[in-house]
Amino acid sequence: MIALLGVLLVLHGSKIPQWKEMAVGYASMLRENFPLVEYGFLEFDTPDLRSALECLVAKGAEEVVVVPLLFATGTHFLKDIPRLLGIEGENNTVLGKKINVKIAQPIGLDERVAKILKERVEGVIETSKPN
């Protein structure tokens, strides 16, 4: 039997509303491929990571893949995410259920990201040209 998979997007968070809009947008895009997707923030915004994890489990997730929207490993990735999720290792108890939680690697160096950055530079150049 295949475990029901939940995906938890992790964003840094901010007092600026666009962070939540970004989270909602990425969650919506991922729901095209995975039925159970939630998002949580490291700080400044809600839901926090543990609440988002509990929401996925309450919806039936038996396994959760945590996807940090971060570019590199660092304190947030190595320490804060596991601590804020309230997990240790892969097998954890959430809402009284044994849940397998795995944390995906940060985005890192990726040609697809470089292409987006190139497009942003070109967009600025194009809009800066005199008419």
Residue, then its C-alpha position, 0 to 999 in steps of 0.5 A: m500500500i502506498a502512503l498518502l503523500g503530503v508536500l510542505l513548502v517552507l518559506h522564510g516569511s515576512k511582514i510584507p503580504q507578497w510572501k504569503e501570496m508567493a506561498v499561495g501561488y506555489a502551493s496552487m501550482l504544486r497541487e496540479n501534481f500532488p493533491l496534498v500541499e500546504y505551506g508554512f513560514l520560518e518566521f513573521d507569518t502564518p501558518d508556522l511549520r508545525s501547524a502546516l505539518e499538522c494540517l497535512v496529517a489531519k488531511g490524511a498525509e502519511e508521509v510528508v516531503v518538506v520542500p524549502l524554498l531556499f537557495a542554499t543550506g544554512t542555519h534555517f535549513l540545517k537547524d531551524i526547519p527540523r526544530l520548527l517542525g518538531i521532528e527528529g529524523e524521518n519517523n515522527t509522531v504528529l497528531g498521534k500518528k507515525i509520520n515519515v517526514k523527509i526534507a528535500q534539498p534547497i534549490g541550489l545552483d540550477e540552470r533553470v534558475a539562471k535562465i529566469l535570472k537572465e530573463r529578469v536582466e533582459g527585462v530590465i534592459e528592455t524597459s530601460k531602452p529609450n523610445 
